Amino acid sequence: MSLNPLKRSRCALRQGRRRAVIVAAAIAPALAACNGTPAPVSLPSRSPSATPVTSSTPGVQSAQQQVVVARTGYTVAVGEAERSRNVTAARQLLRPYLAANRIDDLVQTMSTIWTNGEVFYGQDVLHIVRVTVTATTAFVYDCDDTSSMGLEYAATDQVVPGSTGSPDMNVITRLDRVGGRWLVQFQVVVDEPCTA
């Protein structure tokens, strides 16, 4: 699957209604590609179902559990980075969860929003539908509730028009195993209804 249609969709959303949600979902690294040449992205087919997130050995996490922990930690770190309103703190918060080559783009996007006098509010609620894992790559399929988050003007606490999320945002996250850790590589918002 080529990133072309998704890239165009995300570029259009960048100026529109989902601006804060896209950043909050940490799609800013992919948005940085809006100014460059589209890169091919291979997503797995929708047909494989995830194996249950269980472990046969107490105290040892399965690969699926490790991926879910990394995905969840990433979401928390993004929220904390957004609220920090500090470039250095944001980088430190994201480092354990986001691929190193993606951190600057995401922090730059956050910084631009802060410079515009806008701040993030709320936190998305993850609803992980399934997880597929190979030895070094994982995909997490979410149907997230981002309806209680968005942007507001720092000076007035008024919500930035069109910045609020939706109750069922269809998100696919790719994580790669790097140095023994699962790190987020990119996220894609799919303009289709969430399915289990």
Helices and strands as residue ranges (DSSP letters): H 4-15, H 19-24, H 28-31, G 32-35, H 63-84, H 87-94, H 100-115, E 118-121, E 128-133, E 137-144, E 150-153, E 169-178, E 181-189
